[in-house]
Amino acid sequence: MTLRKWFYLFWTTLVIGSIAALAAGLLLQATDQSMTLAGKEIGFNMINMLLAGATISVLSQMGFFAYLIVRFIMMGMIRNKLTWDLIQLILVGIVLVDLVYFRYTGSTGQEGWAIFLVLPVTLVVLSWIVAARKVKITNKSAWIPTFFFLVFVTALEALPSIRLNNAASTFFMLVPLYLCNVWQILILTKIVETKKEPV
């Protein structure tokens, strides 16, 4: 990867994160009756949303490169691809259970446990679709790494907002974060210019 390609990845991810955060923030404002902003407050709030989205996009990029490094190290240590794929699927299973169990036990107990299935099920469905798209772009060995990155790594990156157990804050952070992760995982093959890249 050249410096020019890295700059392209950085700035496009930054723009995607900022626009996605702005869209998510405006949607939350439109649906929240307690937020009645007017005049200068709207502009100030929109700037804050764009800056928050830019920050989230940088977090996404840090997670992406950390994942690529960890993946490289693990594939050097674990020579059997089937074993590494199995480990990734087990980790995905653990994080999905945690997204339901720990959020439910940490809640006030007024909500039923089924409401806590929304986030993990949404993550799985969207990641399944993106992983299928990645397979079409590259090859079938890209499915598990893509699925793992979009579920496991996204969940870890979004942990600060998930811990708050607040739907609005989780939504505001996850929308730009997930879109940035999707963009990076799909554009990687084009940037490195290979169809053999299994991520």
N, C-alpha and C positions, 0 to 999 in steps of 0.2 A: 504494500500500500504506500503510495507516494504522499507527500505533504499536501499536494493539490487535491487529491482524492479525500484525504482526511478533512481538509477544510470544507469540501463539498458536503461530506457527511455531517460535520459539525453544524454548519449553518442551516442546512435543510432540516435537520432534526430540531434545531432551535426554533425555526419558524413554525414547524408543525406543532411543537409543544406549546408555543405562545398562542397560536390561533386556537388550538384545541382547548386550552385553559380559558381563553376569553369566551369561547362558545359555551363551555360547561358552566362558567360563572354567570353568564347572562341568562342561561336556561334556569339556573338555580334562583337567580333574582326574580325571574318572571313567575316562577312557581311558588316562591316564598312571600306570603302576604305581609310578613313583618318587615321586609326590606322595601322601604319606600324612599328611593333616592331621586333627587332632582338637581338640575343645574350642575354646578361644579363637582358635586359628589359623584355623579355618574362618570365623568371623565377621569377623576382621581381613582375611582374603583376599577375602571377599565385598564388604566395603566398598571395598577397593582396586580390585576389578573394576568396581564401580559408578562410582567416581571416574574410572577409565580410560575407561569408556564415555562418561561425560559430557564428558571432554576430547576424545575422538574425535568426538563429535557436534558440538562447537564447531568443530573442524577441518573437518568436513563442511559446516557452515554457511558458514564462511569461503570454502571452495572453491566452494560454490554461488553465493554473491553475486559472487565474483570472476569466475566463468564468465558470469553474467548481464551484468556490466559489459563484459567482453571481447567477448561476443557482440553487445552493443549497439554498441560501437565498430566491430567488424569489419563488421557489417551496414550501418553508415554509410559505411565505406570501400569495401566491395565491394557494389555495388548489385545485382549479378546473384546471385540466390539459388542458382542451379545451381552457380555457381563456389564459393560459400561452402560448400555442401553437399559438393562434391567435395573441398575442402580438409579438411573435417572427417573424411571417410571415409579420406583419405590419412593423416591424423594417427592415426586409429584403427588403420590397418594397421601404421604404424610402431611404435606402442606395443605392439601384439600380438607383432610380431616381436622387439622388444626384451625382452618378458617371457619369451620362450623363449631367444633367443640369448645375451643378457648374463647371465642367470641360469645358463645351462648352462656358459658359458665361465668364470664366476666360481665354479663349484662345484669340488669335489675331483676330479671326473671319474669317481667310482665309480658314480654313477647314470647311467642311459641318458638320452638327450635327450627321450624320450617322456614321462617323468615331469613335465617342465617344460611340457608342453602342457595339463596339468590346469587350472591357474589361468586362462590366457587362454581356453580353451574354455568353462570354467564362466562366466567373465565375459560372453562373447559370447552364450551360450545364455540366461542370466538376463536380460541387457540386451535381447535380442531380444524376450523375452516381455513385459517391462515396457514397451518401446517400442510394442509392439502394443496394450497396454492404454491407453497414453497417446493413441494414435491414436483409439481408441474414445471416450475422454473428450473429446478436442478435434477434431482433423482430421488428415488424412494428412501434412501438412507437418511435424507434430511428431515423426515417426519418427526422422529423422536427428539432429536436435539432442538428443533424449532418449538415443538409442543412443550418441552421441558423449560426452555428459556421463557416462553410467553406465560407459563403458569407459575413455575417455581420462582424464577428470578423476579418477575413482576410482583409477586406476592411479598417477597423479601424487601424489594424497593419501596413498596407501598405500606410497609409495616407501621411507620409513624402515624399515618391517617387511619389505618385499620384499628390500631390500639385505642384510638379515641372513641370507637364504637358509635360514630356519628355518621349517618348516611350521606349527609351533604358534603362533609369534608372528605370522606372516602371517595365519593363520586368526583369531586373537584380534582383530587390528586390522581385517581386511577385513569380518567379519560385521557389526559395528555400523556401520562406515563405509558399507558398501553399502546396508544397510537405511535409514540416515538419508538417503542420496542418493536412494533410491527414494521414500521418503516425501515429500521436498521437491519432487522433480520431478513427482510425481503430484498433490500438494495445491496446487501453484502456481496452477493454473487456478481452483480454488475460491476461493483467497485473493484473486486479482486480479479474480475474477468476470467472466471472459470466456471464450468458447469459441474465440476467434480467436488466442489466445496460442499461438505455434508451438513453444514449448519443451516 
